[in-house]
Amino acid sequence: MAKPYREVPPPLEGNDRQIAAIGTVGWAVALIVVFALRDQLPHGSHWWIWTCVAGFALGLFGVVYIPHLQRSRARASKRRAGPSGG
């Protein structure tokens, strides 16, 4: 016998900018640690420094871009919901 399907719960809302900022701080901490220990890393593992730099840079981009994205989505939602003025 098949189980009855439950309704899909609504998506959880989160503070996207705060989440991106926390991730960016995490990459910054990782960069500091890896950079401080760079002399102890095996020669083939120095790519970790650039991985942390890329994660930090993308995190900064996200923190700056997220408000723009949210405003853009809100405008598009208003256009879809409201009557077309014309």
C-alpha positions in Angstrom: 0.0 0.0 0.0 1.4 3.4 -1.0 1.9 6.0 1.7 -0.2 9.1 1.4 1.8 12.2 0.4 2.2 15.0 2.8 2.0 18.6 1.7 5.3 20.2 0.8 6.3 22.7 3.6 6.9 26.3 2.7 10.6 27.2 2.1 12.5 28.5 5.0 13.4 32.2 4.9 16.9 33.2 5.9 19.0 36.3 5.9 21.0 35.7 2.7 23.4 38.5 3.2 24.3 37.3 6.7 24.8 33.7 5.5 27.2 35.0 2.8 29.0 37.2 5.3 29.5 34.2 7.6 30.9 32.1 4.8 33.2 35.0 3.8 34.5 35.3 7.3 35.1 31.5 7.3 37.2 31.8 4.1 39.1 34.7 5.6 39.9 32.7 8.7 41.0 29.7 6.5 43.2 32.0 4.4 44.9 33.4 7.5 45.5 30.0 8.9 46.8 28.5 5.6 48.9 31.5 4.9 50.4 31.4 8.4 51.2 27.7 7.9 52.4 28.0 4.3 56.0 27.0 5.1 54.7 23.7 6.7 52.5 22.8 3.7 53.9 20.2 1.3 55.0 21.9 -2.0 52.1 20.5 -3.9 49.5 21.9 -1.5 50.0 25.6 -1.9 46.9 25.7 -4.1 44.9 25.8 -0.9 46.0 29.4 -0.4 44.4 30.4 -3.8 41.3 28.3 -3.0 40.9 30.4 0.2 41.5 33.7 -1.8 38.9 32.7 -4.4 36.4 31.7 -1.7 36.9 35.0 0.1 36.6 37.0 -3.1 33.4 35.2 -4.2 32.0 35.7 -0.7 32.7 39.5 -0.9 31.0 39.6 -4.3 28.0 37.8 -2.8 27.7 40.1 0.1 27.7 43.1 -2.3 25.4 41.5 -4.9 22.7 39.9 -2.8 20.9 43.2 -2.0 20.8 44.1 -5.7 19.5 40.6 -6.5 16.8 40.8 -3.9 15.6 44.3 -5.1 15.5 43.0 -8.6 13.4 40.0 -7.6 11.0 42.1 -5.6 10.5 44.5 -8.6 9.9 41.5 -10.9 7.4 40.0 -8.4 5.5 43.3 -8.3 5.4 43.5 -12.1 3.9 40.0 -12.3 1.4 40.6 -9.5 0.2 44.1 -10.5 -1.8 45.1 -13.5 0.2 46.1 -16.5 0.1 49.8 -16.9 -0.3 50.8 -20.5 
